[in-house]
Amino acid sequence: MLTIDTLKEFGADTSEGLARCMNNESFYLMLVKKATQDKRLELLEQQIIDKDLDAAFESAHMLKGMYANLSLTPLTKPVSEMTELLRSRTDTDYSALLNQAKENFARLCSL
């Protein structure tokens, strides 16, 4: 069950996330639940596979903003790294960062 405590165990900075939501716990949890339904991480992976680095940058940047605003640190870190590489259209192997993000996303979804 998704709670503030399970999010803390996941590694989220719940104090910061709650502050952004005016300390409204139910609102914050609702936004986190909505984030678990977002399919952009799958889209980002496909864009990287397709070498569409412009579109991948846009997707990564949107994900970075969503995860950072919710203070979902385990997701923010790998997506932020990808965003910066994609900002300069770096053609590199993103698999380690993608796998880290996908594993952390799966963990979040299982809460």
N, CA, C and O atoms as a DFTB+ gen file, in Angstrom:
444 C
 N C O
     1  1       0.844      -1.185       0.000
     2  2       0.000       0.000       0.000
     3  2       0.885       1.242       0.000
     4  3       1.856       1.325       0.753
     5  1       0.549       2.181      -0.830
     6  2       1.310       3.412      -0.946
     7  2       1.005       4.330       0.234
     8  3      -0.121       4.793       0.411
     9  1       2.034       4.576       1.031
    10  2       1.913       5.479       2.175
    11  2       3.160       6.345       2.234
    12  3       4.126       6.108       1.508
    13  1       3.136       7.330       3.084
    14  2       4.323       8.170       3.293
    15  2       5.480       7.301       3.769
    16  3       6.614       7.483       3.324
    17  1       5.209       6.366       4.661
    18  2       6.272       5.502       5.185
    19  2       6.869       4.611       4.101
    20  3       8.087       4.446       4.043
    21  1       6.022       4.029       3.233
    22  2       6.580       3.178       2.175
    23  2       7.359       4.019       1.166
    24  3       8.348       3.551       0.602
    25  1       6.925       5.243       0.939
    26  2       7.678       6.127       0.050
    27  2       9.029       6.503       0.659
    28  3      10.027       6.611      -0.054
    29  1       9.058       6.702       1.970
    30  2      10.342       6.980       2.643
    31  2      11.277       5.786       2.489
    32  3      12.458       5.953       2.188
    33  1      10.747       4.576       2.696
    34  2      11.556       3.364       2.545
    35  2      12.057       3.216       1.110
    36  3      13.155       2.706       0.886
    37  1      11.271       3.652       0.156
    38  2      11.641       3.628      -1.259
    39  2      12.813       4.581      -1.519
    40  3      13.612       4.356      -2.428
    41  1      12.908       5.640      -0.718
    42  2      13.982       6.613      -0.882
    43  2      13.505       7.994      -1.282
    44  3      14.316       8.878      -1.558
    45  1      12.188       8.186      -1.314
    46  2      11.638       9.498      -1.658
    47  2      11.866      10.478      -0.514
    48  3      11.854      10.098       0.657
    49  1      12.069      11.715      -0.859
    50  2      12.177      12.785       0.139
    51  2      10.757      13.287       0.384
    52  3      10.339      14.300      -0.177
    53  1      10.031      12.574       1.221
    54  2       8.613      12.862       1.420
    55  2       8.376      14.217       2.070
    56  3       7.341      14.841       1.832
    57  1       9.308      14.679       2.879
    58  2       9.144      16.008       3.494
    59  2       9.099      17.078       2.410
    60  3       8.263      17.981       2.441
    61  1      10.011      16.959       1.458
    62  2      10.055      17.918       0.353
    63  2       8.830      17.764      -0.550
    64  3       8.223      18.756      -0.955
    65  1       8.476      16.531      -0.859
    66  2       7.306      16.287      -1.705
    67  2       6.029      16.802      -1.070
    68  3       5.198      17.418      -1.736
    69  1       5.879      16.551       0.199
    70  2       4.699      17.049       0.912
    71  2       4.673      18.569       0.947
    72  3       3.611      19.172       0.793
    73  1       5.821      19.192       1.147
    74  2       5.889      20.648       1.178
    75  2       5.414      21.233      -0.152
    76  3       4.730      22.256      -0.179
    77  1       5.778      20.583      -1.242
    78  2       5.334      21.054      -2.565
    79  2       3.822      20.894      -2.741
    80  3       3.212      21.559      -3.578
    81  1       3.235      20.020      -1.958
    82  2       1.786      19.777      -2.020
    83  2       1.069      20.413      -0.835
    84  3       0.004      19.955      -0.423
    85  1       1.655      21.457      -0.301
    86  2       1.067      22.205       0.822
    87  2       0.762      21.304       2.014
    88  3      -0.210      21.516       2.739
    89  1       1.618      20.288       2.204
    90  2       1.496      19.308       3.293
    91  2       0.177      18.551       3.270
    92  3      -0.288      18.076       4.306
    93  1      -0.426      18.439       2.091
    94  2      -1.661      17.689       1.926
    95  2      -1.281      16.263       1.512
    96  3      -1.017      15.989       0.341
    97  1      -1.259      15.371       2.495
    98  2      -0.803      14.004       2.283
    99  2      -1.615      13.270       1.226
   100  3      -1.040      12.599       0.370
   101  1      -2.930      13.382       1.265
   102  2      -3.750      12.655       0.293
   103  2      -3.510      13.187      -1.124
   104  3      -3.530      12.410      -2.078
   105  1      -3.286      14.486      -1.279
   106  2      -2.991      15.064      -2.588
   107  2      -1.645      14.551      -3.100
   108  3      -1.519      14.168      -4.263
   109  1      -0.655      14.548      -2.230
   110  2       0.677      14.057      -2.606
   111  2       0.618      12.593      -3.034
   112  3       1.175      12.227      -4.069
   113  1      -0.048      11.759      -2.249
   114  2      -0.155      10.338      -2.581
   115  2      -0.922      10.122      -3.885
   116  3      -0.596       9.220      -4.656
   117  1      -1.940      10.949      -4.133
   118  2      -2.692      10.857      -5.383
   119  2      -1.774      11.176      -6.568
   120  3      -1.838      10.500      -7.595
   121  1      -0.923      12.195      -6.436
   122  2      -0.006      12.548      -7.521
   123  2       1.032      11.445      -7.756
   124  3       1.391      11.155      -8.897
   125  1       1.503      10.845      -6.683
   126  2       2.463       9.747      -6.835
   127  2       1.789       8.573      -7.540
   128  3       2.387       7.952      -8.419
   129  1       0.555       8.268      -7.164
   130  2      -0.179       7.183      -7.833
   131  2      -0.338       7.486      -9.320
   132  3      -0.193       6.590     -10.152
   133  1      -0.634       8.733      -9.662
   134  2      -0.748       9.117     -11.073
   135  2       0.589       8.920     -11.786
   136  3       0.618       8.512     -12.947
   137  1       1.686       9.205     -11.101
   138  2       3.016       9.028     -11.699
   139  2       3.275       7.560     -12.014
   140  3       3.973       7.248     -12.978
   141  1       2.720       6.655     -11.211
   142  2       2.925       5.224     -11.473
   143  2       2.152       4.761     -12.706
   144  3       2.426       3.685     -13.238
   145  1       1.208       5.548     -13.158
   146  2       0.416       5.193     -14.338
   147  2       0.981       5.806     -15.619
   148  3       0.509       5.509     -16.717
   149  1       1.981       6.650     -15.475
   150  2       2.568       7.336     -16.620
   151  2       3.395       6.354     -17.456
   152  3       4.158       5.558     -16.909
   153  1       3.243       6.414     -18.753
   154  2       3.912       5.486     -19.680
   155  2       5.122       6.109     -20.387
   156  3       5.680       5.508     -21.305
   157  1       5.528       7.310     -19.962
   158  2       6.622       7.983     -20.665
   159  2       7.974       7.302     -20.513
   160  3       8.838       7.467     -21.374
   161  1       8.181       6.546     -19.451
   162  2       9.450       5.838     -19.305
   163  2       9.582       4.784     -20.405
   164  3      10.664       4.603     -20.964
   165  1       8.496       4.096     -20.713
   166  2       8.491       3.140     -21.826
   167  2       8.733       3.872     -23.148
   168  3       9.483       3.398     -24.001
   169  1       8.096       5.018     -23.307
   170  2       8.272       5.824     -24.509
   171  2       9.728       6.273     -24.641
   172  3      10.303       6.209     -25.727
   173  1      10.315       6.722     -23.547
   174  2      11.717       7.153     -23.550
   175  2      12.625       6.019     -24.007
   176  3      13.529       6.224     -24.817
   177  1      12.382       4.837     -23.491
   178  2      13.196       3.689     -23.878
   179  2      13.100       3.443     -25.393
   180  3      14.115       3.212     -26.051
   181  1      11.900       3.494     -25.931
   182  2      11.722       3.260     -27.359
   183  2      12.377       4.371     -28.185
   184  3      12.963       4.102     -29.234
   185  1      12.281       5.593     -27.722
   186  2      12.906       6.705     -28.443
   187  2      14.425       6.557     -28.469
   188  3      15.072       6.880     -29.465
   189  1      14.979       6.071     -27.380
   190  2      16.429       5.853     -27.336
   191  2      16.801       4.699     -28.276
   192  3      17.786       4.790     -29.009
   193  1      16.029       3.634     -28.257
   194  2      16.273       2.505     -29.169
   195  2      16.229       2.983     -30.614
   196  3      17.041       2.568     -31.442
   197  1      15.269       3.863     -30.910
   198  2      15.097       4.392     -32.264
   199  2      16.105       5.490     -32.606
   200  3      16.128       5.999     -33.727
   201  1      16.937       5.847     -31.627
   202  2      17.937       6.925     -31.800
   203  2      17.289       8.273     -32.107
   204  3      17.893       9.121     -32.763
   205  1      16.057       8.468     -31.630
   206  2      15.372       9.750     -31.763
   207  2      15.725      10.577     -30.528
   208  3      14.922      10.711     -29.605
   209  1      16.934      11.124     -30.528
   210  2      17.463      11.783     -29.342
   211  2      16.740      13.082     -29.010
   212  3      16.668      13.466     -27.842
   213  1      16.203      13.765     -30.020
   214  2      15.431      14.980     -29.738
   215  2      14.170      14.643     -28.947
   216  3      13.883      15.268     -27.927
   217  1      13.423      13.654     -29.425
   218  2      12.205      13.238     -28.722
   219  2      12.549      12.629     -27.367
   220  3      11.830      12.840     -26.390
   221  1      13.646      11.873     -27.304
   222  2      14.066      11.265     -26.041
   223  2      14.395      12.342     -25.014
   224  3      14.068      12.207     -23.835
   225  1      15.041      13.407     -25.467
   226  2      15.334      14.506     -24.541
   227  2      14.043      15.091     -23.979
   228  3      13.944      15.331     -22.776
   229  1      13.059      15.320     -24.835
   230  2      11.789      15.890     -24.373
   231  2      11.117      14.971     -23.350
   232  3      10.618      15.440     -22.326
   233  1      11.106      13.680     -23.623
   234  2      10.496      12.724     -22.690
   235  2      11.257      12.678     -21.372
   236  3      10.657      12.710     -20.298
   237  1      12.581      12.605     -21.459
   238  2      13.398      12.553     -20.244
   239  2      13.215      13.821     -19.416
   240  3      13.138      13.763     -18.189
   241  1      13.147      14.954     -20.085
   242  2      12.987      16.224     -19.382
   243  2      11.640      16.292     -18.662
   244  3      11.556      16.786     -17.538
   245  1      10.585      15.794     -19.316
   246  2       9.268      15.761     -18.669
   247  2       9.275      14.829     -17.456
   248  3       8.732      15.165     -16.404
   249  1       9.894      13.655     -17.611
   250  2       9.973      12.706     -16.497
   251  2      10.779      13.281     -15.346
   252  3      10.398      13.149     -14.182
   253  1      11.881      13.913     -15.672
   254  2      12.726      14.528     -14.643
   255  2      11.911      15.530     -13.830
   256  3      11.988      15.545     -12.602
   257  1      11.139      16.358     -14.505
   258  2      10.320      17.343     -13.800
   259  2       9.280      16.700     -12.909
   260  3       9.086      17.120     -11.768
   261  1       8.609      15.678     -13.429
   262  2       7.575      15.005     -12.642
   263  2       8.181      14.331     -11.412
   264  3       7.691      14.507     -10.296
   265  1       9.246      13.562     -11.624
   266  2       9.855      12.841     -10.504
   267  2      10.477      13.799      -9.489
   268  3      10.383      13.573      -8.282
   269  1      11.102      14.855      -9.969
   270  2      11.724      15.815      -9.054
   271  2      10.668      16.561      -8.250
   272  3      10.846      16.782      -7.052
   273  1       9.577      16.949      -8.890
   274  2       8.524      17.667      -8.163
   275  2       7.883      16.799      -7.096
   276  3       7.411      17.307      -6.079
   277  1       7.864      15.498      -7.319
   278  2       7.312      14.578      -6.318
   279  2       8.392      14.066      -5.367
   280  3       8.111      13.285      -4.457
   281  1       9.625      14.511      -5.585
   282  2      10.770      14.126      -4.745
   283  2      10.973      12.613      -4.723
   284  3      11.278      12.032      -3.682
   285  1      10.802      11.992      -5.873
   286  2      11.012      10.552      -6.021
   287  2      12.471      10.323      -6.411
   288  3      12.770       9.969      -7.552
   289  1      13.355      10.525      -5.470
   290  2      14.799      10.541      -5.680
   291  2      15.333       9.328      -6.442
   292  3      16.156       9.511      -7.339
   293  1      14.909       8.101      -6.134
   294  2      15.448       6.956      -6.869
   295  2      15.132       6.989      -8.373
   296  3      15.829       6.356      -9.166
   297  1      14.109       7.710      -8.754
   298  2      13.786       7.865     -10.175
   299  2      14.408       9.135     -10.742
   300  3      14.833       9.165     -11.897
   301  1      14.459      10.167      -9.937
   302  2      14.989      11.448     -10.404
   303  2      16.445      11.323     -10.823
   304  3      16.847      11.886     -11.841
   305  1      17.235      10.594     -10.052
   306  2      18.674      10.517     -10.321
   307  2      19.002       9.944     -11.704
   308  3      19.680      10.619     -12.479
   309  1      18.557       8.738     -12.047
   310  2      18.926       8.220     -13.374
   311  2      18.304       9.019     -14.524
   312  3      18.927       9.192     -15.572
   313  1      17.084       9.498     -14.326
   314  2      16.426      10.260     -15.391
   315  2      17.118      11.608     -15.586
   316  3      17.220      12.091     -16.714
   317  1      17.592      12.216     -14.505
   318  2      18.331      13.474     -14.619
   319  2      19.626      13.277     -15.387
   320  3      19.995      14.107     -16.219
   321  1      20.312      12.182     -15.108
   322  2      21.554      11.895     -15.832
   323  2      21.272      11.700     -17.318
   324  3      22.015      12.198     -18.164
   325  1      20.206      10.982     -17.633
   326  2      19.843      10.791     -19.040
   327  2      19.481      12.126     -19.690
   328  3      19.865      12.391     -20.829
   329  1      18.748      12.955     -18.968
   330  2      18.335      14.249     -19.506
   331  2      19.544      15.077     -19.907
   332  3      19.562      15.674     -20.983
   333  1      20.549      15.115     -19.052
   334  2      21.729      15.926     -19.359
   335  2      22.516      15.362     -20.535
   336  3      23.033      16.125     -21.351
   337  1      22.612      14.049     -20.634
   338  2      23.279      13.445     -21.800
   339  2      22.487      13.721     -23.079
   340  3      23.058      14.023     -24.127
   341  1      21.174      13.613     -22.971
   342  2      20.329      13.835     -24.145
   343  2      20.253      15.311     -24.528
   344  3      20.048      15.646     -25.695
   345  1      20.418      16.177     -23.557
   346  2      20.409      17.618     -23.842
   347  2      21.475      17.945     -24.896
   348  3      21.260      18.777     -25.777
   349  1      22.618      17.278     -24.789
   350  2      23.700      17.496     -25.753
   351  2      23.659      16.462     -26.887
   352  3      24.597      16.351     -27.676
   353  1      22.547      15.704     -26.950
   354  2      22.313      14.698     -27.991
   355  2      23.445      13.676     -28.047
   356  3      23.883      13.274     -29.125
   357  1      23.911      13.264     -26.869
   358  2      24.982      12.286     -26.766
   359  2      24.472      10.908     -27.174
   360  3      23.546      10.368     -26.567
   361  1      25.089      10.350     -28.208
   362  2      24.734       9.008     -28.669
   363  2      25.613       8.023     -27.899
   364  3      26.775       7.807     -28.242
   365  1      25.041       7.439     -26.863
   366  2      25.784       6.551     -25.973
   367  2      24.889       5.392     -25.564
   368  3      23.729       5.328     -25.970
   369  1      25.410       4.494     -24.780
   370  2      24.640       3.371     -24.270
   371  2      23.891       3.821     -23.007
   372  3      24.502       4.040     -21.961
   373  1      22.605       3.953     -23.113
   374  2      21.766       4.415     -22.001
   375  2      21.194       3.254     -21.187
   376  3      20.407       3.475     -20.267
   377  1      21.581       2.025     -21.517
   378  2      20.925       0.860     -20.923
   379  2      21.053       0.805     -19.403
   380  3      20.088       0.444     -18.730
   381  1      22.196       1.147     -18.847
   382  2      22.355       1.082     -17.386
   383  2      21.421       2.078     -16.695
   384  3      20.777       1.744     -15.701
   385  1      21.352       3.292     -17.222
   386  2      20.470       4.303     -16.623
   387  2      19.002       3.939     -16.830
   388  3      18.181       4.107     -15.928
   389  1      18.680       3.445     -18.010
   390  2      17.304       3.013     -18.268
   391  2      16.902       1.867     -17.350
   392  3      15.810       1.870     -16.782
   393  1      17.788       0.893     -17.208
   394  2      17.479      -0.243     -16.332
   395  2      17.299       0.201     -14.890
   396  3      16.403      -0.281     -14.197
   397  1      18.139       1.109     -14.438
   398  2      18.008       1.621     -13.074
   399  2      16.663       2.330     -12.908
   400  3      15.969       2.120     -11.914
   401  1      16.300       3.158     -13.868
   402  2      15.021       3.866     -13.792
   403  2      13.853       2.884     -13.840
   404  3      12.900       3.022     -13.072
   405  1      13.915       1.898     -14.729
   406  2      12.827       0.926     -14.853
   407  2      12.693       0.077     -13.585
   408  3      11.578      -0.205     -13.145
   409  1      13.820      -0.330     -12.998
   410  2      13.773      -1.110     -11.757
   411  2      13.164      -0.283     -10.628
   412  3      12.330      -0.780      -9.871
   413  1      13.574       0.967     -10.517
   414  2      13.036       1.829      -9.457
   415  2      11.566       2.153      -9.706
   416  3      10.788       2.273      -8.759
   417  1      11.182       2.296     -10.968
   418  2       9.773       2.524     -11.300
   419  2       8.949       1.301     -10.902
   420  3       7.871       1.442     -10.325
   421  1       9.440       0.122     -11.201
   422  2       8.731      -1.108     -10.821
   423  2       8.600      -1.207      -9.302
   424  3       7.554      -1.603      -8.787
   425  1       9.670      -0.843      -8.587
   426  2       9.598      -0.838      -7.111
   427  2       8.519       0.119      -6.626
   428  3       7.734      -0.209      -5.736
   429  1       8.489       1.319      -7.230
   430  2       7.487       2.307      -6.835
   431  2       6.076       1.775      -7.102
   432  3       5.185       1.914      -6.264
   433  1       5.883       1.176      -8.252
   434  2       4.561       0.648      -8.612
   435  2       4.121      -0.482      -7.693
   436  3       2.925      -0.723      -7.532
   437  1       5.079      -1.175      -7.091
   438  2       4.733      -2.301      -6.213
   439  2       4.372      -1.856      -4.795
   440  3       3.926      -2.671      -3.988
   441  1       4.557      -0.588      -4.490
   442  2       4.256      -0.115      -3.124
   443  2       2.762      -0.100      -2.864
   444  3       2.329       0.268      -1.772
